[in-house]
Amino acid sequence: MRSRFIFYSLATALLLAVGWGFQPVETKHFFQDWVLWYEPLIGGSVCGLLAALLGVYMLLNRIVFISLAISQGAGLGIFISFFIAGLFGMSLAGSPMALVSGFVFASLTALLFAATRRSVSTTDESLIGLIYCAASGLIVFIGDRISEGRHDIENLLFGSAVAVTGSDLVLLVAATLVIVLLHLLFRREFLYVSADPAFMAIRGHKTKFWMVLLYFTLTLGITVSMRTIGSLPVFALMVVPPWIALNNSRSTRESMILAIFLGAVIPPLGYYFSFLYSFPTGASMIVAALAFVGISLLEKRATGTASLRR
């Protein structure tokens, strides 16, 4: 396992060197002015490791698109809060109520999926698609009647990756600590309910409870992360690092650690290349993630590593 981390650490250093080779002056400015970027960099790295951690369970559950449905549920809650506030002539600018509303509706979305996925005669993908379409349609329907607060809504939905404040960082780190603590305490239960819920049922465990608790951590992680870096980068970070880790690792423990490592280094690389070449930050994170996909394929071809059986 150590050799694989050395390999990906060297790959990270190589990507940094590529940026420095093509843009030496901008690279120098980036590192000299680190005091201007350290909060967004830390925030992005925390979002990345959190998304990667949660993404491992999502891929084991084979519900890769549930994060998009939960994100749309959060968006619906945010739009509804601004719509109701507008009816009463209130402003939610700078208020935490919109984020709370987003979390509540995201939780309801996750609970709806958890409660119905085993009780309807359809695939998980179909159910996720139905929830996503319903939330998206209601967002457009309600959003047409919102005249004020669109800038605040965009910040909550798409993040403000280059304008992360100290208070944003505190909220993000606090939520991450809660989620990581839950996953450390109940790691076995979350893994079993993700990979083999039938085994847990045979053992007499309450699979529904553990599934709901897992979805709670998923919802909280998505809600606070999308507020920082946006929904699309969060989705990418929940898919790419876990996919690389699960595809090339020999154990669940190794895949979990590798996914968290990649999730932590990809967002800072995205910021780095965004600064050097003036690309959108979120898109730069996704491109950095895709670079690691290519690197992982080269590694697998060179070593012949067998993928982790799920």
N, C-alpha and C positions, 0 to 999 in steps of 0.2 A: 504493500500500500504506500510505503514511503516513497518508492521510486515514481509512483504515479503523481504524487504531489510535487515532487521535484520536477517532473516533466511539465506539469501545468504551470508551475511557478516560472520555469524557464520560458514557456510559451507566453506568459504574461509579460515578462521582461522583454521578450522579442517584439511584442506588439508595441510596447513603450518605445523601444529603440527604433522601430519603423517610423513612428510619429516624429521622434527626435531627428531622424535622418532626413526627412522631407521638410520639416518645419523647425529647424533648430532655434530660431529666434523666438517663435511663439511658444515652443516648449520651455525655453528659459523663463519667459514671462509667466507661464502657467505655474511653475514651481516657485518662482520668486514671490508671486502674489498669492501664495497658498492661503494666507489669512482671509482672503476674500471668498475662498471656495471651500474651506474646510467643513462648514456646516452642511452645505449641499452634498459634498462628497461623503461625509459620515452618514447623512440621511439616506442617500442612495445606496450605500453599502449595507446599511441596516435593512432597508426594504428588500434588497437583493437576497440577503441570507435568509430573511423571514419567508419571502416568496418561494425560495428554493426548498426550504424545509417543508413547507406546506405542500409544495408541488409534488414531492415524493409520494405522499399519501394520495394525492389526487391521481397520479399516474397508476399507482397500485390499485386504486379503485376503478380505474378505466373510465373516469369522468372528467377528462381533460378540459372540457368546455364549461364545466360548472362555474369556474371563476368568472367567465363572461356573463353568465346569467346572474350571478350574485352581484357583479359590478353594475349591471343594469338595474337590479333591484335597489341597490344603493342610490343610483341615479334617480330612480323614480321617487324614492323617499325625499331626496333633496329638492326635486322639482315640486313635489306636493307641499313641502314646508314653505317654499317661497310663494307658491300659489295661495296658500291659506293666509300667509302673512300679508300678501298684497290685498286680499279681500278686506282685511281689517286696517289697512293703511299702515302696516308695520314694516320695518326694515330689518333684515337678518344679516346685514353686512357686519362682519366681525363677530357674529353670534355663534356659539357652538351648537345651537338648536338644529341647524341644517345638517351638520355632521351626525348629530344624535339621531335625527330622523332617517338619514341615510343608513346608519347602522341598524336601526330597528327594521327597516324594510328589507335590508340585505339579510338580516337574520330570519325574517319571515319567508324570504325566498328560499334560503337554505333549508329551513324546517319543512316547507312545502315539498321540496324535492325529497328530503329524507323520509317524510311520512308517506309519500306516494310511489317512490321508485320501486318498491317491492310488492305493491298492492295493485298495480295496473298492468294490463297485458300489452306492454309496449317496451321498447328499448330505452335505456337511460338517455341515449342521444336524442331520441324523439321527445322525451319529457323535457330535457334541457332546452331543446329548440323551441318547444311550446312556451316555456316560461320566458325565454329570451324574447320571443316575438311579442308576447303579451306586455312585458315590461317596456320594450322599445316603443310599441304602439301607444301605450299610455303616456310615455314621456313626450312623444311628439304631440299627442292630443292635448296634454296639460300645458306643455311648454309654449304652445301657440297663444296662450292666455296670460303669459307672464311678461310684463313690460319692463320691470326693473330687476336689478340684481343678476343680470346675465353674466357679468364679469365674475362675480363671486361664485356663481354656479360653475363656470368654466374652470375656475381654480380648484374647486372641490372635486370635479369630475376628471379633469385632465392633469391636475397637479401643477405645482409651480416649482419645477425641479431646480431652477437656478435662483430661487428666492426663498429657500428654506430658512426660517427664523429659529431662534433659540427655543421658543415655546413650541414650535412645530416639532423640533428635534426631541424635546422632553416628552411630549405626548407619544411620539413614535417609539422612543426607547422604552418608555413605561409599558406600552402595549406589547412590545416585543418581549420584554422580560416576563410578562404574565404568560404569553403564549409559549415561550421556550420552557418555562417552569412546568407548565401543564404537560408539555411533550416529554420532558425529562421524567416526570413522575409517572406518567401513564404511557410510556413508549410502547410497551408490549401490547397493551390493550388497543392502542391506535393502529399498530401494525397488523394485529390479528383481524381487527374489524375491517381493515382496508383490504388485506390480501386474502383472508379466509374467514368471512363472517359465519359460515356454516360450522367451522371448527369451534368458534366461540359459543355458538348456540348449543352444540353437543356438550361442551364443558359446563354449561349452565350459566354462562354470563349473559348479562342483559345487553345484547348487541345494539338495541335501539338507543339506550342511554349513551353508550360510548360513541355511536355514530353522531348523535346530536351534539355531544361535547366536542368531537372532532370538527363538525361543521361550525360550531361556535368559534373555535380558534381560526378556522378558515375565513369566516366572515369578518372577524375583527381584524385579521391580518390584511385582507383585501381592502377593507374600508380605510384603514390608516395609511396603507401604502399608496393607494390610488390618489389620496389627497396630496401625497408628496411628489410622486413621479408620474402619475397618470395611469389609467386603466390598461392601455395597450402594453407599455413596458412591464407592468406587473404580470400580465398574462404571459408575456414572453419569458420572464424570469421564473414563472411557475412551471414552465414547460421545458425550456432548453437545458438549464443545469441539471434538473432531475433526469431528463432523457439521456443526457451524456453519462451521468453517473450510473443509472440503472442499466444502460446499454453495455457498459464496459467494466462494471464491477463484479467481483466474485462473491460479495456478501452484502446484506442489507446495511450493515454498519458502515462498511466502506463507501457504499453508494450515498448514504446520508451525509457523511462527512465531506465527501467530494462535492456533492451538490451544494452544500452550504458554502464551501470554499469558493466555488465558481460563482455562486450567487453574490458573494461579497465583493469579488474583484471585477465583475462585469460592469456594474454601474459606474464606478470611478473611471474605468476605461472609456465608457461612453461619454462622460463629462470631458475627459481628456481630448478625445478626437473631436467632440463638439466644439471645444475651445480652439483647437488648432485649425479647423477647417470651416468653422461657422455653420455647421450642420445643426438641425434640431436635436435637442438633447435626448429626447425619448427615442427617436429613430436611431441615433448613434449608439444607444445602449443595445438596441435590437441587432444592429450590424455587428457590434462587438460580440454579442452572444452567438451570432451566426459564424463568426470567425472561429470561435471555440468548437462549434459543430464540425467545421472542416478539420480543425486540429485533432478532434477526437476520432474522426474517421481515419486520418493518417496514422494515429496511434494504434487503432484497432487493426489496421492493415499491416502495420509493422510488427505488432506483438502477437496478433491472432487471438486476442482476448475474447473469451466467450462471454456473452451477455448474461446478466443475472436472470435466472428463471423466475418469472412472477406467476 
